[in-house]
Amino acid sequence: MTRITSISTNIILGFIYSWEITLLGFIFILLCFSIQIELEFELLTYCYKCTGNRRIPKNAKLLKSCKDSVLRAVNFSIVQTFGFALKALCYALTAFICYHQYKHQTQAFMSVITLFTASQEIVQLPNLIGKLYKSWQAVHQIFACMNNKSCRSYMPSISKSIRLEY
């Protein structure tokens, strides 16, 4: 919740200082957020298909982690690429604004700084979505146990042969 508050605060501060630059950044943030949501749903759909199958292969966790790693790498590269393009556009727009004296230099650069802070928080949103999904699954398991459904089907399997190594 603090990340979303930080993003909102930085966007509001950016709009106070220079709305032109912040509008550009806000569009960037919405674009990155929609891409991240699409990537997360792709991963969750893949995992749901794997777990929906009764005959789960032994390497399903490996496949999930590989696909998860690939999607996170794609997400990071997209955000970084758009971030570099956004920096170039923001500095060009800031130079234009300052050269024509539409705004004072400190207002324009304050807007750029708050915009970059908000855009860096976007990188962490997939982790937040993953944590929300895990907590939603935990709540579902708790309610299933409370409704006297078989709790054993929702409990994680624990190996019966545990060896302690020193």
Long-range contacts (C-beta under 8 A, 24 or more apart in sequence): 3-121, 3-124, 3-125, 3-128, 4-128, 6-117, 6-118, 6-121, 7-118, 7-121, 7-122, 10-114, 10-115, 10-117, 10-118, 10-121, 11-114, 11-115, 11-118, 13-110, 13-114, 14-110, 14-111, 14-114, 14-115, 14-118, 17-103, 17-107, 17-108, 17-110, 17-111, 17-114, 18-94, 18-97, 18-103, 18-107, 18-108, 18-110, 18-111, 20-93, 20-97, 21-90, 21-93, 21-94, 21-97, 21-108, 21-111, 21-112, 21-115, 22-111, 22-114, 22-115, 24-86, 24-89, 24-90, 24-93, 24-115, 25-86, 25-90, 25-115, 25-118, 25-119, 28-82, 28-86, 28-119, 29-118, 29-119, 29-122, 31-82, 32-78, 32-79, 32-82, 32-119, 32-122, 33-122, 33-125, 35-75, 35-78, 36-75, 36-79, 36-122, 36-125, 36-126, 36-129, 37-129, 39-71, 39-74, 39-75, 39-126, 40-71, 40-126, 40-129, 40-130, 40-133, 42-71, 43-67, 43-68, 43-71, 44-133, 72-126, 75-123, 75-126, 76-123, 79-119, 79-122, 79-123, 83-116, 83-119, 83-120, 86-115, 86-119, 87-116, 90-115, 90-116
